């Protein structure tokens, strides 16, 4: 059997990719399809015997489970805030860092460091800051706005979750935007400056259109991570006070492991979350790709 050069290259590429594909199929695809099957049962996660209930779990989750509906609404609120704030702050930091000459590496390291810490550990750190450090600072400096019920008040606990999530996620997106900014040809900015464009106009009409592909990636990553947020809420508020800050992932966790052990019902909720993320992601990618073409 005689193989062409292209066929050999294809076989070599498949040989190198096969271990990763096998790992992905066994540990991601198989559990995902299994979850779809379990979502149509009343399995409690322990007993080998269970009954099929069809779409009853989906109907219950979307019509009778008020806690799940509230978790969806709270998660959507969180997602909107995170998509806007995280990408805006990351772009701002990237622009400011790239404008510096000697301390670029230092500031990149500083802002990226939170990504090297588990968000669970970071959550406990920020819990100490919100409950102990900020009230102490307020008492000694007169900055009374720092002395709030950051964990016990639903309004301030939402702000606390946003602060923790931004602290943990902005640095990663910043690196992506820094790489995009470094790919912009310098002569474009020089031409804009010669034409009389100020800093904002240069950013709006030159820099931003050139980094639209990075913005697409940034929004995509933020959407996915925000919909699946768990560690920040679990470590900081535990979904409280009451269930005021409960997100979808935490609701699913409690349904499957903490309270009722309704594994099949929790699987149905997980599939609903997957469908929501997939639908919004597809729309986002289509819209952003059109913007890239127009830019």
C-alpha positions as CSV (number, residue, x, y, z in Angstrom):
1,X,0.0,0.0,0.0
2,X,1.5,3.3,-1.1
3,X,0.7,6.4,0.9
4,X,1.0,9.9,-0.4
5,X,2.7,12.6,1.6
6,X,-0.6,14.2,2.5
7,X,-2.0,10.9,3.8
8,X,1.0,10.3,6.0
9,X,0.7,13.8,7.4
10,X,-3.0,13.1,8.2
11,X,-2.2,9.8,9.9
12,X,0.5,11.4,12.0
13,X,-1.8,14.3,13.1
14,X,-4.5,11.8,14.0
15,X,-2.0,9.7,15.9
16,X,-1.0,12.7,18.0
17,X,-4.6,13.9,18.5
18,X,-6.0,10.4,19.3
19,X,-5.0,10.3,23.0
20,X,-6.6,13.8,23.6
21,X,-9.7,12.8,21.7
22,X,-10.0,9.5,23.6
23,X,-9.6,11.4,26.9
24,X,-12.2,13.9,25.8
25,X,-14.7,11.2,24.7
26,X,-14.4,9.2,27.9
27,X,-14.4,11.9,30.4
28,X,-16.5,14.6,28.7
29,X,-18.7,13.2,25.9
30,X,-19.7,10.0,27.6
31,X,-20.8,11.6,30.9
32,X,-22.6,14.3,28.9
33,X,-24.7,11.8,27.0
34,X,-25.2,9.8,30.2
35,X,-26.5,12.9,31.9
36,X,-29.1,13.3,29.1
37,X,-30.3,9.8,29.8
38,X,-30.4,10.2,33.6
39,X,-32.3,13.5,33.2
40,X,-35.3,11.5,32.1
41,X,-35.3,9.3,35.2
42,X,-36.0,9.6,38.9
43,X,-32.6,8.1,39.9
44,X,-31.3,9.3,43.3
45,X,-27.7,8.7,42.5
46,X,-27.4,5.7,44.7
47,X,-29.9,3.0,44.0
48,X,-29.3,0.8,41.0
49,X,-33.1,0.7,40.3
50,X,-34.9,3.7,38.9
51,X,-37.8,4.6,36.7
52,X,-38.0,6.6,33.5
53,X,-40.2,9.7,33.8
54,X,-39.7,11.2,30.3
55,X,-39.7,15.0,30.3
56,X,-41.4,15.3,33.7
57,X,-38.2,16.6,35.3
58,X,-37.9,19.4,32.7
59,X,-41.5,20.4,33.1
60,X,-41.2,20.5,36.9
61,X,-38.0,22.6,36.7
62,X,-39.4,25.2,34.4
63,X,-42.9,25.4,35.9
64,X,-43.0,24.3,39.5
65,X,-39.5,25.0,40.9
66,X,-39.5,28.7,41.9
67,X,-36.0,28.4,43.4
68,X,-34.7,27.2,40.0
69,X,-36.4,30.1,38.2
70,X,-35.0,32.6,40.7
71,X,-31.6,31.1,40.2
72,X,-31.8,31.5,36.4
73,X,-32.9,35.1,36.8
74,X,-30.1,35.9,39.3
75,X,-27.5,34.1,37.0
76,X,-28.7,36.1,34.0
77,X,-28.2,39.3,36.0
78,X,-24.8,38.2,37.1
79,X,-23.8,37.2,33.5
80,X,-24.8,40.6,32.1
81,X,-22.8,42.5,34.7
82,X,-19.8,40.2,34.3
83,X,-19.7,40.4,30.4
84,X,-19.8,44.2,30.5
85,X,-17.5,44.8,33.5
86,X,-14.9,42.1,33.0
87,X,-14.3,42.8,29.3
88,X,-14.3,46.6,29.8
89,X,-11.9,46.5,32.7
90,X,-9.7,43.9,30.9
91,X,-9.5,46.1,27.8
92,X,-8.8,49.2,30.0
93,X,-6.0,47.4,31.8
94,X,-4.5,46.1,28.6
95,X,-4.4,49.5,27.1
96,X,-2.9,51.1,30.2
97,X,-0.2,48.4,30.5
98,X,0.7,48.6,26.8
99,X,1.1,52.4,27.2
100,X,3.9,51.9,29.7
101,X,7.5,51.4,28.6
102,X,9.5,49.8,31.4
103,X,7.0,48.1,33.8
104,X,4.8,46.1,31.4
105,X,5.9,42.7,32.7
106,X,5.5,43.7,36.3
107,X,1.9,44.9,35.9
108,X,1.0,41.9,33.7
109,X,2.3,39.6,36.5
110,X,0.4,41.5,39.2
111,X,-2.9,41.5,37.5
112,X,-2.6,37.8,36.3
113,X,-1.6,36.5,39.7
114,X,-5.2,35.9,41.0
115,X,-5.6,33.3,38.2
116,X,-2.9,31.2,39.9
117,X,-5.0,30.9,43.1
118,X,-8.0,28.7,43.4
119,X,-11.2,30.8,43.4
120,X,-12.4,28.8,46.4
121,X,-9.4,29.9,48.4
122,X,-9.8,33.4,46.9
123,X,-13.4,33.4,48.1
124,X,-12.4,32.7,51.7
125,X,-9.8,35.4,51.5
126,X,-12.3,37.9,50.3
127,X,-14.8,36.7,52.9
128,X,-12.3,37.7,55.6
129,X,-11.7,41.1,53.8
130,X,-15.5,41.8,53.6
131,X,-16.3,40.8,57.1
132,X,-13.2,41.9,59.0
133,X,-10.8,44.1,57.0
134,X,-13.3,46.6,55.4
135,X,-15.2,47.3,58.7
136,X,-11.9,47.9,60.5
137,X,-10.7,50.2,57.8
138,X,-14.0,52.1,58.0
139,X,-13.7,52.4,61.7
140,X,-10.2,53.9,61.6
141,X,-10.5,56.1,58.5
142,X,-14.1,57.3,58.6
143,X,-14.9,55.8,55.2
144,X,-18.3,54.6,56.4
145,X,-19.3,53.3,52.9
146,X,-16.9,50.4,53.5
147,X,-18.8,49.2,56.6
148,X,-21.7,47.4,54.9
149,X,-23.3,44.0,55.4
150,X,-21.4,42.6,52.4
151,X,-22.5,39.1,53.0
152,X,-25.8,39.5,54.8
153,X,-27.5,42.1,52.6
154,X,-28.6,40.7,49.1
155,X,-27.6,43.9,47.3
156,X,-24.2,44.1,48.8
157,X,-23.6,40.4,48.6
158,X,-24.2,40.6,44.8
159,X,-21.6,43.4,44.6
160,X,-19.2,41.3,46.7
161,X,-19.6,38.3,44.3
162,X,-18.9,40.6,41.4
163,X,-15.8,42.0,43.0
164,X,-14.5,38.5,43.8
165,X,-15.3,37.2,40.2
166,X,-13.7,40.3,38.6
167,X,-10.6,39.9,40.8
168,X,-10.2,36.3,39.7
169,X,-11.1,36.7,36.0
170,X,-9.9,40.0,34.7
171,X,-6.2,39.1,34.5
172,X,-6.8,36.2,32.2
173,X,-8.8,38.3,29.7
174,X,-6.3,41.1,30.0
175,X,-3.5,38.8,28.7
176,X,-5.7,38.0,25.6
177,X,-6.3,41.7,25.0
178,X,-2.6,42.6,25.5
179,X,-1.7,40.0,22.8
180,X,-4.4,41.5,20.5
181,X,-3.0,45.1,21.1
182,X,0.5,44.0,20.3
183,X,-0.7,42.7,16.9
184,X,-2.0,46.2,15.8
185,X,0.4,47.7,13.2
186,X,2.0,50.9,14.7
187,X,1.6,52.8,11.4
188,X,-2.2,52.8,11.8
189,X,-2.0,54.7,15.1
190,X,0.6,57.0,13.7
191,X,-1.6,57.8,10.7
192,X,-4.5,58.5,13.1
193,X,-2.3,60.8,15.2
194,X,-1.2,62.7,12.0
195,X,-4.8,63.1,11.0
196,X,-5.5,64.8,14.3
197,X,-7.2,62.0,16.2
198,X,-7.1,62.3,20.0
199,X,-6.5,59.3,22.3
200,X,-10.2,58.3,22.5
201,X,-10.8,58.7,18.8
202,X,-7.7,56.6,18.0
203,X,-9.0,53.9,20.4
204,X,-12.5,54.0,19.1
205,X,-11.8,54.0,15.3
206,X,-8.4,52.2,15.1
207,X,-7.7,50.1,18.2
208,X,-11.2,48.7,18.9
209,X,-12.0,47.5,15.4
210,X,-8.6,45.8,15.2
211,X,-9.2,43.8,18.3
212,X,-12.7,42.7,17.6
213,X,-11.6,39.0,17.2
214,X,-10.2,39.2,20.7
215,X,-13.4,40.8,22.0
216,X,-15.3,38.0,20.5
217,X,-13.2,35.5,22.4
218,X,-13.4,37.5,25.6
219,X,-17.2,37.7,25.5
220,X,-17.4,34.0,24.7
221,X,-15.2,33.0,27.6
222,X,-17.0,35.4,30.0
223,X,-20.4,34.1,29.0
224,X,-19.4,30.5,29.5
225,X,-17.6,31.0,32.8
226,X,-20.4,33.3,34.2
227,X,-23.2,30.9,33.4
228,X,-21.3,28.1,35.2
229,X,-20.2,30.2,38.2
230,X,-20.0,28.2,41.3
231,X,-16.8,28.6,43.4
232,X,-17.2,32.4,43.9
233,X,-20.8,32.1,45.2
234,X,-20.2,28.9,47.2
235,X,-17.2,30.2,49.0
236,X,-18.4,33.7,49.6
237,X,-22.2,33.6,50.4
238,X,-23.2,29.9,49.9
239,X,-26.1,31.2,47.9
240,X,-27.4,33.4,50.8
241,X,-28.7,35.2,52.5
242,X,-31.4,32.7,52.2
243,X,-31.3,31.9,48.5
244,X,-30.9,35.5,47.3
245,X,-27.6,34.9,45.6
246,X,-28.1,31.3,44.5
247,X,-26.9,30.6,40.9
248,X,-27.9,27.8,38.6
249,X,-24.8,25.7,39.3
250,X,-25.3,25.9,43.0
251,X,-29.0,25.1,42.7
252,X,-28.1,22.0,40.7
253,X,-25.4,21.0,43.3
254,X,-27.8,21.3,46.2
255,X,-30.5,19.3,44.3
256,X,-28.1,16.4,43.5
257,X,-25.9,16.2,46.6
258,X,-26.8,18.5,49.5
259,X,-30.6,18.3,50.1
260,X,-32.8,15.8,48.2
261,X,-30.3,13.6,46.2
262,X,-32.5,13.9,43.2
263,X,-29.8,13.1,40.7
264,X,-32.1,12.7,37.7
265,X,-33.8,15.9,38.4
266,X,-30.5,17.7,38.9
267,X,-29.3,16.3,35.5
268,X,-32.4,17.8,33.8
269,X,-31.5,21.2,35.3
270,X,-27.9,20.7,34.0
271,X,-29.2,20.0,30.5
272,X,-31.4,23.1,30.7
273,X,-28.3,25.1,31.7
274,X,-26.4,23.6,28.8
275,X,-29.1,24.6,26.3
276,X,-29.3,28.1,27.6
277,X,-25.5,28.6,27.3
278,X,-25.4,27.0,23.9
279,X,-28.3,29.2,22.6
280,X,-26.8,32.4,23.9
281,X,-23.3,31.5,22.8
282,X,-24.4,30.7,19.2
283,X,-26.2,34.1,19.0
284,X,-23.2,35.9,20.5
285,X,-20.8,34.4,18.1
286,X,-23.0,35.1,15.1
287,X,-23.5,38.7,16.1
288,X,-19.8,39.3,16.9
289,X,-18.6,37.7,13.7
290,X,-20.9,40.0,11.7
291,X,-19.4,43.0,13.6
292,X,-15.9,41.8,12.8
293,X,-16.7,41.7,9.1
294,X,-18.3,45.2,9.2
295,X,-15.2,46.5,11.1
